[in-house]
Every structure is written in structure tokens, then in C-alpha cells.
Amino acid sequence: MFQKSYFLLSLLQAGLAQEWKANTPREVKAQEGSCAQIPCRYNYPSHLANQSRVGIWFSNEDQRTLPTVFHSKDHSRELARFRHRTQLSGDLKDGDCSLIMSNITREDAGPYYFRVEFDNANSYSYLPVTQLHVSDFKDKPMIFPVEIIAGKRVNLRCTFNTTCDGTAPTLTWDTPTAVPGSVSNTVTQNGVTLTYTTVLSLIPSPRHQGQTLTCRVSYPTVSSEQPFVLTVQYSPRNLIITVLHVIEDSLINSTDRNSTMIICSVESFPASNLTWRHLHVIMNRTSSNNELWLKLPHATYRKTGDYQCVAENEHGAVEGSITITVDRQAFGEWKAGLFGAGITLSVGLSAFFIFRCMRTARNTGRDHSAQTKHVGRDIQEEQRDKSKQKENKGQEIKSKLNSYVEEDLYENCKYDQGLVYGNV
């Protein structure tokens, strides 16, 4: 009989021990200055369901000293450093004993446990404790990237997530005065996660390219920020054509055969596809580059006309042109003058050689007049042969001079270097 009674008492005690049970984590991490939450669900004997109760959180594992963190009935019992900083996230009658603590400090680190009191005979402390760890505030808001196109309204969204429903963080935008916009804020909840969102709405322009915006999250004593650099896409603009010779406006006057270099540059993002055209023929092209050179090896009158530079990307296109002209009449007069001078020089040299040959022949005849006629005839014939050779040599020199003049008559005219800019 005694053994049977003892067995029934043991079963009753085991059943009661199972009813007094709580579900709390062993560790919780929090950041200084922000909010911390210790999740807690507790069970108690069912016959106490309709009785009033008091929920208490303590911050010391040693139950002989009871520093009170939270008291649901009498807040005056709370330690001064916790007063007005702690609260329960739910209702004790629903079994929710979760503790929320705002404005976390380094001193808040340590063990915490929950106790429920129905009356003096029905109270229970739920162990083991939950250890709270406190670190520096490092959380940052998140900015979601979007495509930014000049002239089109864009909404930049910045969010910050937390699982603590205590002191609410504040999200703000810091923007340069050159980037005006409107701001809206919302808070949503998904399970235990709270999402704070701020949206900046603006219409970007090319002058906003490279401007830095900042989304900042703030608690009473700490804050952090996330920068965002505007990358604005826009169509080509400010097309400039530059040449390496002196010109007036968009006109090049050229009379020589030197090389000419023309440069086309433009501003755009993304980079443009550039094309040089002349008489509807593509002379040069490049892709994803805001600069393109065009080399004209010989700027003769055959290269005259308009040269177009076309820049285009996915957002638009722009075109500029420059005209190259060669004064063909002046070019012909200069050529004829140089050719005539070459002929005159050739004839003069030939006459000089003939004169020298004839003079030599006469001198030779006088010196040998005493010799026999046979010998005199041999000498005269030899002199005539030499004179003929010299005459032929003069003709050869004359021919080479003419050829030299014809081949090189373009080689002595040079440009003065300079720059030109044509804005589109």
C-alpha cells in the first residue's frame, strides 16, 4: 500500500514538472544603441488558467539577489537603469513572456530569466537562463539598385530589418541640393521581422551623374548609413570635332598633300558607337567608345566635301559634320609654275654644256695646227665625238630634272598647325 502511494505521488510531481516549462533561447545577440528581444513562451498547470498572474524578468543567475529588469504589476520595483526601457511583446495570459529591451548598453550584457507568480504557493522561475551578448552597432540599411535614365522618374528604395518591436529606427535620405526629390516611409511585418522602408522619388538628369546619396538609419544614440552613387544613363550630347590644322568655323582650306587628322568626341552613358562617313561611305567606326579619330593620308582636292561623325547609344543619337575643301585652281597654278621653272633650268644647263664643248674644240684646233692633216682629222673627229657625248649628257640631265619636278612638285607646301572645335 505504501509503495503504491509513493508511486502515485511521483507521477503527480512529474506531471506538474512537465507543466511548468518555458521555451527560451540560450543566447541572444544585440547591438549597442539598438533594440533587443528575448523570445519566451511558457506553460503552467491548467487549473491556474483563470487566475491573475505577475510576470517578472531578472538579470542575475543567482536567485539570492534579484535585480528586477521588468515587473508587470509594479514598475517601481524595476532597477532604475531598466525603467522605461523594458516591456513584454505579448500577453501573459496567452503564454507570451517575450522581453523587449530598448537602447541597449554594454552594461546590459549578462544572464536573464523569467518568473511567473500566481500566488505564494504557485510561482515558478524558468531556468536555464538566456545569455545576452552586446556588440557595436554595425547594421546598415540596404539600397536596392535600379536603372536610372535621364528624364524618367525613378524610385530609390532603402530598407532596414529588425526583429525587435521596441524603439523604432528612423530612416532618412541625405541628398545634395542639386538632387531634389520627395520621400515616403512605410513599415511592414512578415512573421517576427519588421521592415522599415523609405522611398526617394526623383527625376534624374545628366548633371546628377556621380552625385552621392545617403540612406541613414538612426536610433537615439547610434546610427549608420549606406551611400549610393547615381549612375545616370543618357543619350549622346556635346559632340565636338577637332582637327590638327588652322580652319575657320567648320571649313578646312587645304592645298597640300600632308596627312590630316580629325577627332570626334562626345559625352554619353553608356559609351556611344561612333562612325565617320564621307559621301555616304563609312571611313572609320568604333563601339563603346566616346572618341574616334579619322586620318586622311593626303588632303588633296579629291578628299573635299562633308565629313559626318555620328554618335549613338541605346538612348539616342547626335551628329556633327565638318567640311574639307581644297583650292584646286591655286593648286594648278602652283604646279604649272614649278613645272615651268624646271624646264627653264634644264634648257639652261644643256646650253651651258654645249657652250663649254664648243669652246674646248676651238682651243684644241688652234693648238695643233702644225700637225699633219691626217692627225688633225683624227683629233677633230675625236672632239666631235666628245661634243656629241656631252650634248647627250645634257639631254639626260634635262630629262631627269623634268622627272624630278613632276614627281616632287607637291612636297614643299606645309600647314600651320592649330585646333578647331565644332559644338553640336
C-alpha positions in Angstrom: 0.0 0.0 0.0 2.8 2.4 0.9 4.7 1.6 -2.3 1.6 2.2 -4.4 1.0 5.7 -2.7 4.6 6.7 -3.3 4.4 5.7 -7.0 1.3 7.9 -7.5 2.9 10.9 -5.8 6.0 10.5 -8.0 3.8 10.5 -11.1 1.9 13.6 -9.9 5.2 15.5 -9.3 6.5 14.5 -12.7 3.3 15.7 -14.3 3.5 19.1 -12.5 7.1 19.5 -13.5 6.2 19.0 -17.2 3.5 21.7 -16.9 5.9 24.3 -15.6 8.0 24.7 -18.7 9.3 27.6 -20.8 10.8 27.9 -24.3 13.6 30.4 -24.4 16.9 30.6 -26.3 20.2 30.0 -24.6 21.8 33.1 -26.3 20.6 36.4 -27.8 22.8 38.9 -29.6 22.1 42.6 -29.7 23.9 45.8 -30.9 24.7 48.7 -28.7 22.1 51.5 -29.0 19.5 49.4 -30.8 16.8 47.1 -29.5 17.0 43.5 -28.1 14.3 40.9 -27.8 14.4 37.7 -25.8 11.7 35.3 -27.2 9.8 33.4 -24.5 6.8 31.0 -24.3 5.8 29.5 -21.0 3.5 26.7 -19.8 1.8 26.3 -16.3 -0.7 23.9 -14.7 -4.1 24.2 -16.5 -6.0 24.7 -13.3 -4.3 28.2 -12.9 -5.5 29.4 -16.3 -8.2 31.8 -14.9 -6.1 33.2 -12.1 -4.3 36.5 -12.3 -0.6 36.5 -12.5 2.5 38.6 -12.5 5.4 38.3 -14.9 8.9 39.2 -13.8 12.3 39.2 -15.6 15.5 39.1 -13.6 19.1 39.8 -14.7 21.1 37.6 -12.3 21.5 33.9 -12.4 21.9 33.8 -8.6 18.4 33.8 -7.2 19.6 35.0 -3.8 19.9 38.5 -5.3 17.0 39.5 -7.6 17.8 42.6 -9.7 14.5 43.2 -11.4 14.6 44.0 -15.1 10.8 44.1 -15.7 7.7 43.8 -13.4 4.3 43.6 -15.0 2.4 44.8 -11.9 4.8 47.3 -10.2 7.3 49.1 -12.3 8.8 50.8 -9.3 10.4 47.5 -8.4 12.5 47.7 -11.6 16.1 48.8 -11.4 16.4 52.4 -12.3 18.6 51.7 -15.4 16.0 49.4 -16.8 12.9 51.5 -16.0 11.0 52.7 -19.1 13.3 50.6 -21.3 11.7 47.2 -20.9 8.3 45.7 -21.8 6.6 42.5 -22.8 5.8 42.0 -26.5 2.7 39.9 -25.9 0.0 38.9 -23.3 1.0 36.7 -20.3 -2.5 35.0 -20.4 -1.6 33.8 -23.9 1.6 32.3 -22.7 3.8 35.0 -24.3 6.6 36.2 -21.9 8.9 37.7 -24.5 11.0 40.6 -23.2 11.8 43.7 -25.3 14.7 46.0 -24.2 15.4 49.3 -25.9 18.5 51.5 -26.1 20.9 48.6 -25.4 24.1 49.4 -23.5 27.2 47.4 -22.8 26.1 47.0 -19.1 23.0 45.1 -20.3 25.1 42.1 -21.3 24.5 39.1 -19.0 22.0 36.3 -17.9 18.3 36.8 -17.9 15.4 34.5 -16.8 11.6 34.7 -16.4 9.4 34.0 -13.3 5.6 33.9 -13.0 3.7 34.3 -9.8 0.1 33.3 -9.3 0.1 33.3 -5.5 2.6 32.4 -2.9 2.1 28.7 -3.4 2.0 28.8 -7.2 5.2 30.6 -8.5 7.9 29.3 -10.8 11.3 30.5 -12.1 12.0 29.2 -15.6 15.6 28.1 -16.0 18.2 27.8 -17.5 18.9 31.5 -18.2 19.3 33.3 -21.6 22.7 35.0 -22.1 22.5 38.4 -23.7 25.6 39.5 -25.8 26.1 43.1 -26.7 28.4 44.3 -29.6 29.0 47.6 -31.5 26.2 48.8 -33.8 27.1 47.6 -37.3 23.8 47.0 -39.1 23.3 49.2 -42.2 20.3 49.9 -44.3 20.1 48.4 -47.8 19.5 50.4 -51.0 18.0 48.4 -53.9 19.7 49.3 -57.3 17.5 50.3 -60.2 18.1 51.5 -63.7 18.4 55.3 -63.8 17.7 57.1 -67.1 17.8 60.8 -67.5 14.4 62.4 -67.7 12.5 59.4 -66.4 11.2 59.3 -62.8 12.8 56.7 -60.6 12.0 55.5 -57.0 15.1 54.6 -54.9 14.1 52.2 -52.1 16.1 51.9 -48.8 15.1 49.3 -46.2 16.1 48.2 -42.7 15.0 45.0 -41.0 14.7 44.2 -37.3 13.1 41.6 -35.1 12.7 43.8 -32.1 9.4 45.8 -31.7 10.9 48.3 -29.3 12.3 51.7 -30.1 11.6 52.1 -33.8 14.6 53.1 -36.0 14.3 56.2 -38.2 15.2 56.0 -41.9 16.2 59.2 -43.7 17.7 60.3 -47.1 20.6 62.7 -47.3 20.7 64.2 -50.8 22.7 67.1 -52.4 20.8 70.3 -53.0 21.3 69.6 -56.7 19.2 66.4 -56.4 15.7 67.4 -55.3 13.1 64.7 -54.6 10.2 63.6 -52.4 10.3 60.9 -49.7 7.7 58.4 -48.3 8.1 56.0 -45.4 6.3 52.7 -44.5 6.6 49.8 -42.0 5.6 46.2 -42.8 5.8 43.0 -40.8 6.5 39.4 -42.0 6.4 37.0 -39.1 8.7 38.4 -36.4 10.6 40.6 -38.9 9.8 44.3 -39.1 10.8 46.1 -42.3 11.2 49.9 -42.3 11.3 51.4 -45.8 11.9 54.9 -47.2 11.5 55.7 -50.9 13.1 58.7 -52.6 11.4 59.7 -55.8 13.2 61.9 -58.3 13.7 62.8 -62.0 17.4 62.4 -62.8 19.4 64.4 -65.3 22.9 64.1 -66.8 24.1 66.7 -64.3 23.3 64.3 -61.5 25.8 61.8 -62.8 28.2 60.9 -60.0 26.2 62.6 -57.2 26.2 60.6 -53.9 23.0 60.0 -52.0 22.9 58.5 -48.4 20.3 56.4 -46.6 20.7 56.7 -42.8 19.2 54.5 -40.1 19.1 56.1 -36.6 18.4 55.1 -33.1 18.5 57.5 -30.1 22.2 57.0 -29.5 23.6 55.4 -32.7 23.2 55.5 -36.4 24.7 54.0 -39.6 24.5 54.9 -43.3 24.7 53.4 -46.8 26.0 55.6 -49.6 24.7 55.4 -53.2 26.3 56.9 -56.2 24.0 57.9 -59.0 24.8 56.4 -62.4 22.6 58.2 -64.9 22.2 56.8 -68.4 21.7 59.5 -71.1 21.9 59.9 -74.8 25.0 61.4 -76.6 25.5 65.1 -76.2 28.2 67.8 -76.6 29.7 66.3 -79.7 33.0 68.1 -80.6 35.0 67.8 -83.8 38.7 68.7 -83.6 41.3 68.9 -86.4 45.0 69.5 -86.4 45.1 72.4 -88.9 44.0 76.0 -88.8 40.4 76.4 -90.0 37.6 78.8 -89.9 34.4 77.5 -88.3 33.7 74.1 -89.9 35.8 74.7 -93.1 39.3 73.4 -93.8 41.2 75.1 -96.7 44.0 72.8 -97.8 46.4 72.9 -100.8 49.0 70.4 -99.8 49.3 66.6 -99.6 50.1 66.3 -95.9 48.1 64.0 -93.7 45.2 65.5 -91.8 43.7 64.1 -88.5 40.1 64.7 -87.4 38.9 63.7 -84.0 35.3 63.3 -82.9 34.4 63.2 -79.2 31.1 63.0 -77.3 29.6 62.7 -73.8 27.2 59.8 -73.1 26.5 56.9 -70.8 26.7 54.2 -71.7 29.6 54.9 -74.2 28.5 55.5 -77.8 29.1 53.8 -81.1 30.9 56.4 -83.3 31.1 56.4 -87.1 32.9 58.7 -89.6 31.2 59.0 -93.0 32.2 60.7 -96.2 30.0 60.7 -99.3 27.8 58.1 -97.6 30.8 55.8 -97.3 31.9 54.6 -93.8 35.5 55.8 -93.2 36.0 54.6 -89.7 34.0 53.3 -86.7 34.2 52.1 -83.1 31.9 50.8 -80.5 31.6 51.6 -76.8 34.0 54.5 -77.0 33.3 58.2 -76.8 36.2 59.2 -79.1 37.1 58.3 -82.7 40.0 59.5 -84.9 39.9 59.8 -88.7 43.2 60.0 -90.6 43.3 61.5 -94.2 46.7 60.5 -95.6 46.7 63.0 -98.4 44.4 66.1 -98.2 44.1 66.7 -102.0 41.0 68.1 -103.7 39.8 64.5 -104.1 39.2 64.5 -100.4 37.0 67.6 -100.5 33.4 67.5 -99.1 31.5 67.0 -95.8 32.7 64.5 -93.2 30.0 63.4 -90.8 30.5 62.0 -87.3 27.5 60.1 -85.8 27.3 59.1 -82.1 24.6 56.8 -80.9 23.7 54.6 -77.9 20.5 52.9 -76.7 19.0 56.2 -75.6 19.5 58.4 -78.7 21.9 59.8 -81.3 23.7 63.0 -82.3 25.5 64.0 -85.5 28.1 66.6 -86.3 30.0 67.5 -89.6 33.0 69.3 -90.9 33.8 70.4 -94.5 37.2 69.9 -96.1 37.9 72.0 -99.3 41.0 72.2 -101.5 41.6 75.3 -103.7 42.1 73.4 -107.0 42.8 76.5 -109.1 45.6 77.7 -106.8 46.9 74.1 -106.7 47.1 74.0 -110.5 48.8 77.4 -110.8 51.4 76.4 -108.3 52.0 73.1 -110.1 52.4 74.9 -113.6 54.8 77.5 -112.2 57.0 74.9 -110.6 57.0 72.8 -113.8 58.0 75.8 -116.0 60.8 76.6 -113.7 62.1 73.1 -114.0 62.1 73.2 -117.8 63.9 76.6 -117.9 66.6 75.2 -115.6 67.0 72.1 -117.8 67.4 74.1 -121.0 69.9 76.5 -119.3 72.1 73.6 -118.2 72.0 72.0 -121.6 73.2 75.2 -123.3 75.9 75.6 -120.8 77.3 72.2 -121.5 77.2 72.7 -125.3 79.0 76.1 -125.0 81.7 74.5 -123.0 82.2 71.7 -125.5 82.4 74.1 -128.5 85.0 76.3 -126.7 87.1 73.4 -125.9 87.1 72.2 -129.6 88.2 75.6 -130.9 91.1 75.8 -128.4 92.2 72.3 -129.3 92.3 73.1 -133.1 94.5 76.1 -132.7 97.0 74.3 -130.5 97.5 71.5 -133.1 97.5 73.5 -136.4 101.1 72.5 -137.2 100.3 68.8 -137.2 99.5 66.8 -140.3 96.0 66.9 -141.8 95.6 63.2 -141.1 96.3 63.7 -137.5 94.2 66.8 -137.5 91.2 65.0 -138.9 91.6 62.3 -136.2 91.6 64.9 -133.5 88.7 66.8 -134.9 86.6 63.6 -135.1 87.5 62.7 -131.5 86.5 66.2 -130.5 83.2 65.9 -132.3 82.5 62.6 -130.6 83.2 64.2 -127.2 81.0 67.1 -128.0 78.2 64.7 -129.0 78.6 62.8 -125.7 78.4 66.0 -123.7 75.3 67.1 -125.7 73.6 63.7 -124.9 74.6 64.1 -121.3 72.9 67.5 -121.2 69.7 66.0 -122.6 69.8 63.2 -120.0 70.2 65.7 -117.2 67.3 67.8 -118.6 65.1 64.7 -118.7 65.9 63.8 -115.1 65.2 67.3 -113.9 61.8 67.2 -115.6 61.0 63.9 -113.9 62.2 65.2 -110.5 59.9 68.2 -110.8 56.9 66.1 -111.9 57.3 63.7 -109.0 58.1 66.1 -106.2 56.2 69.2 -107.1 53.8 68.6 -104.1 56.4 68.1 -101.4 57.2 71.7 -100.3 53.9 73.1 -99.1 53.3 72.8 -95.3 50.3 73.6 -93.0 50.4 75.7 -89.9 49.1 73.6 -87.0 46.1 74.6 -85.0 42.8 73.4 -83.5 39.1 73.7 -84.3 36.1 72.9 -82.2 32.6 72.5 -83.6 29.8 72.0 -81.0 26.6 70.2 -81.7 
